[in-house]
Amino acid sequence: MTVKQTLDWKIFTGSRGQHDGIASLPAPPPWRFSRPPKPLLLATAPKESQEEKHRAEPFIVSDPMKLAVNAALYLRRPLLLTGKPGCGKSTLIAKVAHELKLGRVLRWPINSRSTVRGGVYEYDAVGRLQSGKITDPPVEEYLTLGPLGTALMAQNWPRALLIDEIDKSDLDFANDLLNVIEEGEYEIPELRRLAQKSVRVRDAYGQTETVLDGRIVCGQFPFVVMTSNAEREFPGPFLRRCVRLTIEPPTTTQLTAIVQSHLKQHAASVNPADIDELIQGFDTNRRENKDVSTDQLLNAIFLTVAMPDGEARTFSSSELEQLRANLLQPLTNTGG
C-alpha cells in the first residue's frame, strides 16, 4: 500500500504504508558537508525488503521517535538511541527503512574488538598470499565492503545502517568513527596504491560496487541508527554529532497497544482478561523496580495466552505459572 504524503514537515510518519517522501528531502545544512550533495533519484530506490516489512509492520512509533528520526533525516546526522534491552531500539530502523524504501537494513553488531576499518572493509591479505596463483591475484578479489562501507557507497538513494550496541566498543571506537560520520568519506589504502582508477568490489549485500581512486565518497548520507544500553559514557564531540533519544518504558496504555499490534492475528482466539493479567503483573514488576523488558512480556503472552488452543496445545495451571515466572524474570537483581 502506498500512502499519499500530507503537507507536513515530517518525512517519516510511522505509518504502515510506504511512500516516496524522502525524495522531497531538502539539501543538508551548508555546514554539514564540504561538497555539494547529489540529487535523490527515485528510480534508484531499492525494491521493498520483505525482511524489513515483517519487522516493521507491528512496531508502534512514539511521537518522540518520529521527531528524532525526522531531525536525523534532515540534518544527515546519526540517531543515537539509548534505552533498556528489549525496548525496540533496533526495530525502529526497520520501520524507517520499510516506510521510506531504504531497502534491507545493513546491520553492524559491535563488540570490544570492532574497528571502524572493519566496518568499512575487510581485506584478506593472508588468503591472497596463499592463493597458489603464479601471478599476483587482483587485490579487489580479496576485499569486501562491510556494513559501514556499503552504506557510504550509496550515490542516489540513501541506505539504512544499524550500528548495534555501540557502548560495547573500546574507548577509541567512537572517536575513530567521528570523521567518517562527519564527512562520509574513507580511504582504502590497498586500493589507493593500485594503478587502476576504478575497481569493482563486493559489498555487504553480495553485490558489486565501483570504488574510484581508492576512496569511498558517499553521495547520500545513510540513515544511521546507533543503539546503546547506557553502559558507558561517550565523549562530547561524538555526542554533538548525533541526534539523541532515550526511549522511555511504555505506559500501560502503550503496552496494551503494542501487544495488540504484535499479536493481532491471534485476536480472535485469546482471552483479553489473560492479557490484562500479564500486563498488570508486568507493571507491578516495574513499580517494584524490577528490570523487565517489553519483549519479555510479548514472549509470555504469545506462549501462554496466544499459542494454547484448548485442543492440540494445552498447559496445566502450574505450567502456566512457572512459564510466566520464568519468562518475566528481571534482567538484573537490582531493586528486588
Residue frames relative to the residue before (quaternion, step in Angstrom):
aa qw qx qy qz dx dy dz
M 1.0000 0.0000 0.0000 0.0000 0.00 0.00 0.00
T 0.2171 -0.7708 0.5873 0.1175 3.56 -0.93 0.88
V 0.2514 -0.7857 0.5538 0.1133 3.55 -0.82 1.04
K 0.3999 -0.7114 0.5252 0.2410 3.58 -0.84 0.97
Q 0.4580 -0.6977 0.4855 0.2603 3.53 -0.91 0.96
T 0.2762 -0.7359 0.5927 0.1757 3.54 -1.09 0.71
L 0.5885 -0.5630 0.4333 0.3860 3.56 -1.27 0.29
D 0.3582 0.6949 -0.5181 0.3470 3.54 0.11 1.34
W 0.5266 -0.6446 0.4414 0.3352 3.57 -1.02 0.70
K 0.6234 0.5660 -0.3498 0.4107 3.59 1.10 -0.56
I 0.2898 -0.7546 0.5710 0.1434 3.53 -0.79 1.11
F 0.7164 0.3132 -0.2069 0.5881 3.58 1.04 -0.78
T 0.1622 -0.8325 0.5277 0.0468 3.56 -0.68 1.12
G 0.4248 -0.6978 0.4745 0.3280 3.58 1.19 -0.46
S 0.4291 0.7003 -0.4645 0.3313 3.58 1.25 0.29
R 0.6044 -0.5841 0.4032 0.3620 3.54 -1.28 0.20
G 0.7067 0.4766 -0.2701 0.4478 3.61 1.11 -0.55
Q 0.5038 -0.6307 0.4988 0.3156 3.53 -1.32 0.29
H 0.0375 0.7798 -0.6248 -0.0070 3.55 -1.28 0.38
D 0.5268 -0.6601 0.4602 0.2738 3.54 -1.32 0.31
G 0.2506 0.8379 -0.4648 0.1380 3.56 1.22 0.39
I 0.5998 0.5817 -0.3821 0.3947 3.59 1.05 -0.60
A 0.5591 0.6048 -0.3883 0.4134 3.60 1.21 -0.40
S 0.6751 0.4831 -0.2927 0.4744 3.58 1.22 -0.39
L 0.3537 0.7364 -0.5037 0.2808 3.60 1.22 0.20
P 0.3712 -0.7076 0.5428 0.2584 3.61 -0.86 0.84
A 0.6805 -0.4465 0.3631 0.4535 3.56 -1.28 0.10
P 0.5673 -0.5960 0.4330 0.3682 3.60 -1.13 0.55
P 0.6790 -0.4503 0.3541 0.4592 3.61 -1.21 0.22
P 0.5945 -0.6250 0.3646 0.3509 3.62 -0.94 0.79
W 0.6822 0.4761 -0.2959 0.4694 3.60 1.14 -0.47
R 0.5112 0.6968 -0.4021 0.3024 3.58 1.27 -0.22
F 0.8087 0.0675 -0.0164 0.5841 3.62 0.87 -0.87
S 0.4691 -0.6795 0.4916 0.2768 3.56 -1.22 0.54
R 0.7221 0.3477 -0.2302 0.5519 3.61 1.28 0.04
P 0.5672 -0.5970 0.4211 0.3803 3.61 -1.10 0.51
P 0.4935 -0.6721 0.4592 0.3063 3.60 -1.01 0.74
K 0.4609 -0.6408 0.5302 0.3095 3.53 -1.26 0.43
P 0.5411 -0.6184 0.4426 0.3590 3.60 -1.11 0.54
L 0.4635 -0.6448 0.5295 0.2985 3.54 -1.22 0.59
L 0.1306 -0.7935 0.5927 0.0442 3.57 -0.87 0.98
L 0.3930 -0.7591 0.4734 0.2126 3.55 -0.37 1.28
A 0.6218 0.5780 -0.3457 0.3996 3.58 1.02 -0.75
T 0.6887 0.4767 -0.2826 0.4674 3.60 1.18 -0.45
A 0.4022 0.7113 -0.4882 0.3065 3.62 1.22 0.05
P 0.4718 -0.6911 0.4575 0.3009 3.62 -0.84 0.89
K 0.6084 -0.5376 0.4325 0.3923 3.52 -1.27 0.38
E 0.6381 -0.5474 0.3757 0.3899 3.53 -1.17 0.60
S 0.3190 -0.7329 0.5732 0.1804 3.53 -1.00 0.90
Q 0.3637 -0.7384 0.5269 0.2117 3.57 -0.59 1.15
E 0.5797 0.5875 -0.3610 0.4341 3.56 1.16 -0.63
E 0.7108 0.4316 -0.2641 0.4887 3.58 0.85 -0.94
K 0.6004 0.5604 -0.3602 0.4424 3.58 1.07 -0.68
H 0.6523 0.5194 -0.3115 0.4558 3.58 0.94 -0.89
R 0.6785 0.4707 -0.2881 0.4848 3.59 0.98 -0.83
A 0.7260 0.5162 -0.2480 0.3807 3.52 0.90 -1.00
E 0.6411 0.6091 -0.3531 0.3055 3.56 0.76 -1.02
P 0.7434 0.4013 -0.2807 0.4555 3.69 0.75 -0.79
F 0.5606 0.6533 -0.3841 0.3338 3.59 1.19 -0.47
I 0.2406 -0.7728 0.5756 0.1170 3.57 -0.86 1.02
V 0.2474 -0.7932 0.5477 0.0983 3.55 -0.71 1.15
S 0.3361 -0.7406 0.5489 0.1929 3.57 -0.82 1.00
D 0.6590 -0.5103 0.3731 0.4076 3.58 -1.25 0.33
P 0.6443 0.5034 -0.3502 0.4569 3.65 0.90 -0.72
M 0.6172 0.5368 -0.3445 0.4607 3.60 1.07 -0.68
K 0.6461 0.5264 -0.3249 0.4471 3.58 0.91 -0.91
L 0.6765 0.4965 -0.3008 0.4531 3.56 0.86 -0.96
A 0.6746 0.4982 -0.3027 0.4528 3.59 0.90 -0.91
V 0.6410 0.5237 -0.3268 0.4561 3.60 0.93 -0.85
N 0.6974 0.4713 -0.2865 0.4577 3.58 0.83 -0.93
A 0.6060 0.5325 -0.3591 0.4693 3.59 1.04 -0.65
A 0.6603 0.5029 -0.3076 0.4653 3.60 0.95 -0.87
L 0.6421 0.5286 -0.3268 0.4488 3.59 1.00 -0.77
Y 0.6933 0.4793 -0.2798 0.4596 3.57 0.84 -0.96
L 0.7489 0.4113 -0.2168 0.4723 3.58 0.91 -0.90
R 0.3102 -0.7505 0.5073 0.2885 3.59 1.29 -0.31
R 0.4411 0.6589 -0.4734 0.3836 3.53 0.93 0.99
P 0.5188 -0.6166 0.4712 0.3587 3.60 -1.12 0.52
L 0.3525 -0.7109 0.5734 0.2038 3.53 -1.22 0.63
L 0.1601 -0.7881 0.5913 0.0605 3.57 -0.64 1.16
L 0.1034 -0.8107 0.5763 0.0053 3.55 -0.48 1.27
T 0.0734 -0.7882 0.6109 0.0071 3.53 -0.83 1.05
G 0.3437 0.7276 -0.5442 0.2373 3.55 -0.97 0.80
K 0.6669 -0.5020 0.3670 0.4105 3.52 -1.30 0.20
P 0.6204 -0.5315 0.4049 0.4107 3.59 -1.17 0.47
G 0.8058 0.3005 -0.2171 0.4617 3.55 -1.08 0.78
C 0.5480 0.6367 -0.3980 0.3687 3.61 1.22 0.18
G 0.6474 -0.5621 0.3136 0.4082 3.61 1.24 0.10
K 0.3194 0.7827 -0.4932 0.2052 3.60 1.21 0.23
S 0.7611 0.3835 -0.2121 0.4782 3.56 0.81 -0.98
T 0.6087 0.5543 -0.3588 0.4399 3.61 1.24 -0.15
L 0.5474 0.6366 -0.3990 0.3686 3.58 1.11 -0.58
I 0.6581 0.5170 -0.3323 0.4349 3.60 0.89 -0.82
A 0.5966 0.5468 -0.3667 0.4590 3.60 1.11 -0.57
K 0.6263 0.5362 -0.3284 0.4609 3.57 1.05 -0.78
V 0.6721 0.4891 -0.2909 0.4738 3.56 0.93 -0.93
A 0.6672 0.5119 -0.3088 0.4443 3.58 0.88 -0.95
H 0.6546 0.5057 -0.3156 0.4650 3.58 1.00 -0.78
E 0.7093 0.4746 -0.2827 0.4380 3.59 0.73 -1.03
L 0.7816 0.3512 -0.1701 0.4866 3.59 0.90 -0.92
K 0.4710 -0.7193 0.4171 0.2948 3.59 1.27 0.34
L 0.2976 0.7756 -0.5005 0.2437 3.57 0.86 0.96
G 0.5339 -0.6480 0.4021 0.3652 3.59 1.24 0.04
R 0.7530 -0.3670 0.2807 0.4685 3.53 -1.30 -0.29
V 0.4738 -0.6885 0.4763 0.2731 3.56 -0.88 0.99
L 0.3394 -0.6952 0.5992 0.2064 3.54 -1.05 0.87
R 0.1116 -0.8284 0.5486 0.0186 3.59 -0.57 1.13
W 0.0537 -0.7945 0.6042 -0.0306 3.53 -0.81 1.13
P 0.1387 -0.8025 0.5761 0.0701 3.63 -0.11 1.24
I 0.2739 -0.7967 0.5268 0.1126 3.56 -0.80 1.05
N 0.0212 0.7590 -0.6507 -0.0106 3.53 -1.20 0.70
S 0.7479 -0.4279 0.2619 0.4347 3.57 -1.27 0.03
R 0.6894 0.4611 -0.2805 0.4832 3.61 1.22 -0.35
S 0.4586 0.7031 -0.4446 0.3124 3.61 1.24 -0.08
T 0.0842 -0.7709 0.6301 0.0402 3.54 -1.15 0.76
V 0.6072 -0.5479 0.4217 0.3915 3.55 -1.22 0.45
R 0.6171 0.5393 -0.3498 0.4540 3.58 0.97 -0.80
G 0.6621 0.5115 -0.3137 0.4490 3.60 0.91 -0.86
G 0.6479 0.5002 -0.3188 0.4779 3.56 1.14 -0.55
V 0.6649 0.4886 -0.2980 0.4800 3.57 1.16 -0.61
Y 0.7879 -0.1934 0.1596 0.5625 3.60 0.79 -0.98
E 0.2222 -0.7215 0.6357 0.1608 3.52 -1.38 0.35
Y 0.0974 -0.7912 0.6031 0.0294 3.55 -0.95 0.95
D 0.2327 -0.7867 0.5624 0.1029 3.57 -0.65 1.16
A 0.1129 -0.8315 0.5429 0.0338 3.57 0.28 1.28
V 0.6369 0.5307 -0.3325 0.4496 3.58 1.00 -0.79
G 0.6545 0.5158 -0.3115 0.4567 3.57 0.94 -0.89
R 0.6363 0.5232 -0.3274 0.4629 3.57 1.05 -0.73
L 0.6645 0.5021 -0.3032 0.4630 3.60 0.96 -0.86
Q 0.7484 0.3979 -0.2032 0.4902 3.56 1.05 -0.80
S 0.3572 0.7781 -0.4630 0.2294 3.57 1.25 0.21
G 0.3878 -0.7464 0.4635 0.2787 3.59 1.17 -0.51
K 0.4952 0.6576 -0.4357 0.3639 3.58 1.23 0.09
I 0.5499 -0.6346 0.4352 0.3248 3.58 -1.04 0.82
T 0.7515 0.2674 -0.1667 0.5795 3.57 0.93 -0.88
D 0.6191 -0.5483 0.3979 0.3971 3.55 -1.18 0.50
P 0.3672 -0.7284 0.5261 0.2404 3.61 -0.72 1.00
P 0.6241 -0.5561 0.3805 0.3954 3.60 -1.10 0.56
V 0.5511 -0.6309 0.4431 0.3193 3.56 -0.96 0.91
E 0.6729 0.5453 -0.3076 0.3941 3.56 0.89 -0.96
E 0.5784 0.5844 -0.3838 0.4203 3.59 1.20 -0.37
Y 0.7451 0.3661 -0.1957 0.5221 3.58 1.21 -0.44
L 0.6260 0.5043 -0.3311 0.4941 3.56 1.27 0.35
T 0.0336 -0.8006 0.5974 -0.0309 3.56 -0.84 1.02
L 0.4210 -0.6904 0.5250 0.2653 3.57 -0.93 0.87
G 0.3587 -0.7222 0.5524 0.2114 3.55 -1.06 0.79
P 0.7692 -0.3561 0.2377 0.4743 3.61 -1.24 -0.14
L 0.6792 0.4767 -0.2998 0.4707 3.59 0.90 -0.88
G 0.6607 0.5071 -0.3097 0.4587 3.58 0.91 -0.86
T 0.6471 0.5138 -0.3139 0.4677 3.57 1.00 -0.83
A 0.6491 0.5185 -0.3176 0.4572 3.58 0.97 -0.84
L 0.6912 0.4878 -0.2785 0.4546 3.57 0.99 -0.83
M 0.5955 0.5937 -0.3641 0.4005 3.60 1.18 -0.37
A 0.4832 0.6787 -0.4423 0.3320 3.61 1.20 -0.29
Q 0.1775 -0.8191 0.5417 0.0645 3.57 -0.81 1.03
N 0.8318 0.2162 -0.0799 0.5050 3.61 0.91 -0.84
W 0.7748 0.1282 -0.0841 0.6133 3.59 1.28 -0.23
P 0.4480 -0.7292 0.4379 0.2755 3.62 -0.69 0.99
R 0.3063 -0.7130 0.6009 0.1919 3.51 -1.32 0.46
A 0.4104 -0.6942 0.5364 0.2489 3.55 -1.30 0.23
L 0.0586 -0.8073 0.5867 -0.0238 3.57 -0.81 1.08
L 0.1455 -0.7664 0.6222 0.0664 3.56 -0.89 1.03
I 0.1008 -0.7454 0.6578 0.0400 3.56 -0.79 1.12
D 0.1268 -0.8776 0.4622 0.0127 3.52 0.09 1.38
E 0.8539 0.0205 -0.0814 0.5137 3.54 -0.96 1.09
I 0.0333 0.8470 -0.5262 0.0676 3.54 0.78 1.10
D 0.5918 0.5833 -0.3745 0.4114 3.60 1.16 -0.40
K 0.5850 0.5612 -0.3813 0.4443 3.63 1.26 -0.03
S 0.5168 0.6563 -0.4101 0.3661 3.59 1.28 -0.16
D 0.5793 -0.5586 0.4372 0.4015 3.56 -1.27 0.18
L 0.7365 -0.4735 0.2695 0.4009 3.56 -1.29 0.29
D 0.7045 0.4736 -0.2727 0.4529 3.62 1.08 -0.61
F 0.4933 0.7103 -0.4223 0.2717 3.57 1.18 -0.44
A 0.6756 0.5060 -0.3114 0.4365 3.60 0.79 -1.01
N 0.6694 0.4882 -0.3079 0.4677 3.59 0.94 -0.83
D 0.6364 0.5252 -0.3293 0.4590 3.60 1.04 -0.74
L 0.6643 0.5167 -0.2951 0.4524 3.56 1.14 -0.62
L 0.4971 0.7186 -0.4033 0.2719 3.58 1.22 -0.53
N 0.7144 0.4634 -0.2811 0.4425 3.59 0.71 -1.03
V 0.6367 0.5212 -0.3339 0.4599 3.56 1.03 -0.75
I 0.6532 0.5039 -0.3035 0.4768 3.56 0.99 -0.87
E 0.6930 0.5042 -0.2780 0.4339 3.56 0.96 -0.88
E 0.8190 0.2807 -0.1095 0.4884 3.56 0.87 -0.97
G 0.3201 -0.7584 0.5129 0.2435 3.59 1.10 -0.50
E 0.6039 0.5312 -0.3609 0.4721 3.58 1.09 0.74
Y 0.0646 0.7827 -0.6185 0.0261 3.54 -1.25 0.49
E 0.2788 -0.7572 0.5699 0.1551 3.57 -0.98 0.90
I 0.2082 -0.7534 0.6136 0.1114 3.56 -1.01 0.91
P 0.3490 -0.7884 0.4587 0.2151 3.61 -0.14 1.25
E 0.6353 0.5537 -0.3397 0.4175 3.61 0.95 -0.81
L 0.7005 0.4140 -0.2561 0.5218 3.59 1.13 -0.61
R 0.5930 0.5903 -0.3580 0.4143 3.57 1.09 -0.67
R 0.6860 0.5060 -0.2820 0.4402 3.57 1.07 -0.78
L 0.5568 0.6281 -0.3896 0.3790 3.59 1.21 -0.31
A 0.5490 -0.6220 0.4503 0.3300 3.54 -1.23 0.53
Q 0.6120 0.5755 -0.3572 0.4082 3.58 1.13 -0.62
K 0.4689 -0.6673 0.5053 0.2819 3.54 -1.08 0.76
S 0.8047 0.0888 -0.0341 0.5860 3.59 1.04 -0.73
V 0.0525 -0.7742 0.6303 0.0261 3.55 -1.15 0.70
R 0.3641 -0.7064 0.5654 0.2208 3.53 -1.25 0.54
V 0.0013 -0.7979 0.6017 -0.0365 3.57 -0.83 1.05
R 0.5217 -0.6211 0.4823 0.3308 3.55 -1.25 0.42
D 0.2601 -0.7565 0.5765 0.1665 3.55 -1.11 0.67
A 0.7382 -0.4352 0.2919 0.4248 3.56 -1.32 -0.03
Y 0.6223 0.5178 -0.3365 0.4810 3.59 1.27 -0.25
G 0.5129 -0.6271 0.4281 0.4005 3.59 1.26 -0.30
Q 0.5494 0.5842 -0.3979 0.4456 3.56 1.29 0.23
T 0.4567 -0.6726 0.4965 0.3041 3.59 -1.25 0.09
E 0.1241 -0.7743 0.6192 0.0404 3.53 -1.14 0.79
T 0.3751 -0.7097 0.5493 0.2321 3.56 -1.18 0.57
V 0.1297 -0.7751 0.6166 0.0470 3.56 -0.76 1.11
L 0.2215 -0.7961 0.5559 0.0897 3.58 -0.71 1.12
D 0.8660 0.0140 -0.0293 0.4990 3.57 -0.98 0.93
G 0.6351 -0.5800 0.3303 0.3888 3.58 1.07 0.64
R 0.6559 0.4953 -0.3141 0.4753 3.58 1.22 0.32
I 0.2751 -0.7012 0.6313 0.1846 3.51 -1.14 0.78
V 0.0471 0.7772 -0.6235 0.0709 3.57 -0.72 1.09
C 0.2876 -0.8023 0.4933 0.1741 3.58 -0.29 1.21
G 0.3503 -0.7194 0.5636 0.2055 3.53 -1.13 0.75
Q 0.7652 0.1310 -0.0752 0.6259 3.54 1.22 -0.60
F 0.3854 -0.7241 0.5165 0.2456 3.56 -0.64 1.09
P 0.4455 -0.7144 0.4627 0.2776 3.61 -0.75 0.98
F 0.4635 -0.5966 0.5527 0.3517 3.52 -1.31 0.31
V 0.0734 -0.8318 0.5491 -0.0340 3.54 -0.35 1.32
V 0.0626 -0.7540 0.6531 0.0326 3.53 -0.99 0.95
M 0.0858 -0.7626 0.6401 0.0376 3.56 -0.89 1.00
T 0.1797 -0.7981 0.5672 0.0951 3.57 -0.83 0.94
S 0.0508 -0.7813 0.6221 0.0011 3.52 -1.19 0.69
N 0.3174 -0.7369 0.5674 0.1853 3.54 -1.08 0.78
A 0.5060 -0.6852 0.3892 0.3506 3.57 1.31 0.41
E 0.3549 0.7515 -0.4830 0.2758 3.57 1.04 0.78
R 0.7933 0.1074 -0.0781 0.5942 3.61 1.27 -0.10
E 0.4921 -0.6318 0.5134 0.3083 3.54 -1.33 0.30
F 0.2660 -0.7447 0.5893 0.1656 3.57 -1.19 0.61
P 0.5716 -0.6056 0.4174 0.3638 3.62 -1.10 0.60
G 0.6474 -0.5658 0.3684 0.3537 3.54 -1.16 0.70
P 0.6548 0.5151 -0.3399 0.4363 3.64 0.84 -0.85
F 0.6372 0.5075 -0.3258 0.4799 3.58 1.11 -0.64
L 0.6788 0.5106 -0.3004 0.4339 3.58 0.85 -0.95
R 0.6684 0.5142 -0.3221 0.4302 3.59 0.94 -0.78
R 0.6515 0.4962 -0.3166 0.4787 3.58 1.23 -0.29
C 0.6673 0.4744 -0.2916 0.4946 3.58 1.30 0.07
V 0.3364 -0.6163 0.6490 0.2929 3.50 -1.38 0.28
R 0.1509 -0.8405 0.5184 0.0441 3.60 -0.57 1.12
L 0.0270 0.7782 -0.6266 0.0337 3.52 -1.13 0.76
T 0.1953 -0.7356 0.6374 0.1207 3.53 -0.99 0.92
I 0.2916 -0.7669 0.5494 0.1579 3.57 -0.66 1.11
E 0.2703 -0.7841 0.5435 0.1290 3.53 -0.53 1.21
P 0.5894 -0.5642 0.4232 0.3938 3.60 -1.13 0.52
P 0.5150 -0.6683 0.4346 0.3151 3.61 -0.95 0.79
T 0.5024 -0.6199 0.5070 0.3260 3.55 -1.20 0.57
T 0.6995 -0.4449 0.3362 0.4470 3.56 -1.30 0.12
T 0.6463 0.5142 -0.3156 0.4672 3.58 0.98 -0.84
Q 0.6649 0.4932 -0.3016 0.4729 3.58 0.97 -0.84
L 0.6085 0.5523 -0.3472 0.4518 3.59 1.05 -0.73
T 0.6474 0.5203 -0.3138 0.4601 3.56 0.94 -0.90
A 0.6626 0.4984 -0.3016 0.4708 3.58 0.96 -0.87
I 0.6327 0.5313 -0.3276 0.4584 3.60 1.01 -0.79
V 0.6575 0.5056 -0.3058 0.4676 3.57 0.90 -0.94
Q 0.6635 0.5091 -0.3056 0.4552 3.58 0.89 -0.92
S 0.6643 0.5134 -0.3080 0.4474 3.57 0.96 -0.82
H 0.7232 0.4526 -0.2521 0.4568 3.58 0.88 -0.93
L 0.7907 0.2960 -0.1385 0.5176 3.58 1.06 -0.70
K 0.2513 0.8155 -0.4968 0.1582 3.58 1.17 0.49
Q 0.6151 0.5606 -0.3581 0.4233 3.61 1.08 -0.56
H 0.6972 0.4264 -0.2637 0.5124 3.58 1.27 -0.35
A 0.3473 0.7968 -0.4579 0.1865 3.59 1.29 -0.02
A 0.6859 0.5087 -0.3013 0.4243 3.58 0.93 -0.81
S 0.7563 0.4195 -0.2100 0.4560 3.58 1.11 -0.57
V 0.6464 0.5352 -0.3328 0.4300 3.60 1.19 -0.23
N 0.4212 -0.6662 0.5564 0.2631 3.51 -1.30 0.47
P 0.4180 -0.7315 0.4717 0.2601 3.65 -0.45 1.13
A 0.6070 0.5688 -0.3598 0.4226 3.60 1.06 -0.68
D 0.6386 0.5203 -0.3299 0.4611 3.60 1.04 -0.73
I 0.6420 0.5084 -0.3212 0.4757 3.57 1.04 -0.78
D 0.6464 0.5213 -0.3202 0.4559 3.58 0.91 -0.90
E 0.6343 0.5406 -0.3323 0.4417 3.57 1.01 -0.81
L 0.6814 0.4773 -0.2908 0.4726 3.58 0.94 -0.86
I 0.6351 0.5156 -0.3347 0.4677 3.59 1.01 -0.74
Q 0.6458 0.5114 -0.3211 0.4672 3.60 0.97 -0.80
G 0.6517 0.5013 -0.3164 0.4731 3.58 1.00 -0.78
F 0.6124 0.5443 -0.3295 0.4692 3.55 1.10 -0.76
D 0.6629 0.4994 -0.2952 0.4734 3.58 0.95 -0.90
T 0.6195 0.5407 -0.3420 0.4549 3.58 1.03 -0.73
N 0.6349 0.5249 -0.3240 0.4652 3.56 0.98 -0.83
R 0.6667 0.5019 -0.3070 0.4576 3.58 0.95 -0.86
R 0.6479 0.5136 -0.3225 0.4609 3.59 0.98 -0.80
E 0.6865 0.4426 -0.2707 0.5094 3.58 1.17 -0.56
N 0.5033 -0.6949 0.3798 0.3458 3.55 1.35 0.37
K 0.3800 0.6858 -0.5208 0.3378 3.55 1.06 0.71
D 0.4018 -0.7478 0.4904 0.1971 3.52 -0.85 1.08
V 0.1868 0.7677 -0.5853 0.1820 3.57 -0.20 1.31
S 0.3089 -0.7779 0.5265 0.1490 3.57 -1.09 0.74
T 0.6595 -0.5387 0.3615 0.3797 3.53 -1.25 0.54
D 0.6667 0.5017 -0.3359 0.4370 3.60 0.92 -0.75
Q 0.5630 0.5636 -0.3987 0.4544 3.61 1.18 -0.36
L 0.6340 0.5200 -0.3226 0.4728 3.56 1.03 -0.80
L 0.6526 0.5117 -0.3176 0.4598 3.58 0.93 -0.89
N 0.6276 0.5333 -0.3349 0.4578 3.59 1.01 -0.79
A 0.6798 0.5009 -0.2910 0.4499 3.55 0.88 -0.97
I 0.6727 0.4870 -0.3042 0.4667 3.58 0.94 -0.85
F 0.6511 0.5160 -0.3307 0.4478 3.60 0.91 -0.84
L 0.7413 0.4477 -0.2489 0.4337 3.58 0.75 -1.04
T 0.8093 0.3093 -0.1431 0.4784 3.58 0.91 -0.88
V 0.7315 0.3552 -0.2410 0.5298 3.61 1.24 -0.12
A 0.7692 0.3884 -0.2142 0.4599 3.59 0.69 -1.07
M 0.7124 0.4972 -0.2820 0.4071 3.60 0.89 -0.87
P 0.6290 0.5318 -0.3679 0.4315 3.67 0.87 -0.77
D 0.1438 -0.8228 0.5466 0.0595 3.59 -0.87 0.91
G 0.5652 -0.6368 0.3754 0.3663 3.59 1.24 0.15
E 0.7527 0.3158 -0.1971 0.5431 3.59 1.24 -0.20
A 0.8137 0.2464 -0.1352 0.5088 3.58 0.24 -1.25
R 0.7956 0.1623 -0.0698 0.5795 3.59 1.05 -0.75
T 0.1452 0.7815 -0.5907 0.1385 3.55 -0.50 1.19
F 0.2214 -0.7563 0.6023 0.1274 3.53 -1.26 0.51
S 0.4342 -0.6448 0.5484 0.3082 3.52 -1.19 0.53
S 0.6689 -0.4985 0.3546 0.4224 3.58 -1.21 0.34
S 0.6678 0.4966 -0.3131 0.4576 3.58 0.94 -0.83
E 0.6280 0.5266 -0.3380 0.4626 3.59 1.05 -0.72
L 0.6359 0.5246 -0.3290 0.4607 3.58 0.94 -0.82
E 0.6646 0.5113 -0.3010 0.4542 3.55 0.90 -0.95
Q 0.6878 0.4814 -0.2877 0.4608 3.58 0.90 -0.93
L 0.6454 0.5250 -0.3249 0.4498 3.57 0.97 -0.84
R 0.6799 0.4899 -0.2970 0.4577 3.57 0.87 -0.92
A 0.6403 0.5142 -0.3281 0.4670 3.57 0.99 -0.78
N 0.6604 0.5130 -0.3019 0.4577 3.57 1.02 -0.83
L 0.7195 0.4650 -0.2540 0.4490 3.58 0.86 -0.99
L 0.7382 0.3863 -0.2183 0.5081 3.59 1.15 -0.52
Q 0.2820 0.7675 -0.5265 0.2329 3.57 1.14 0.52
P 0.5312 -0.6245 0.4583 0.3431 3.62 -0.97 0.75
L 0.5101 -0.6638 0.4606 0.2948 3.56 -1.09 0.75
T 0.7684 0.1513 -0.0980 0.6141 3.56 1.23 -0.49
N 0.5354 -0.6317 0.4584 0.3226 3.55 -1.31 0.21
T 0.4179 0.7327 -0.4518 0.2904 3.57 1.32 0.04
G 0.8651 0.1624 -0.1183 0.4596 3.52 -1.07 0.78
G 0.7944 -0.3533 0.1856 0.4580 3.60 0.91 0.70
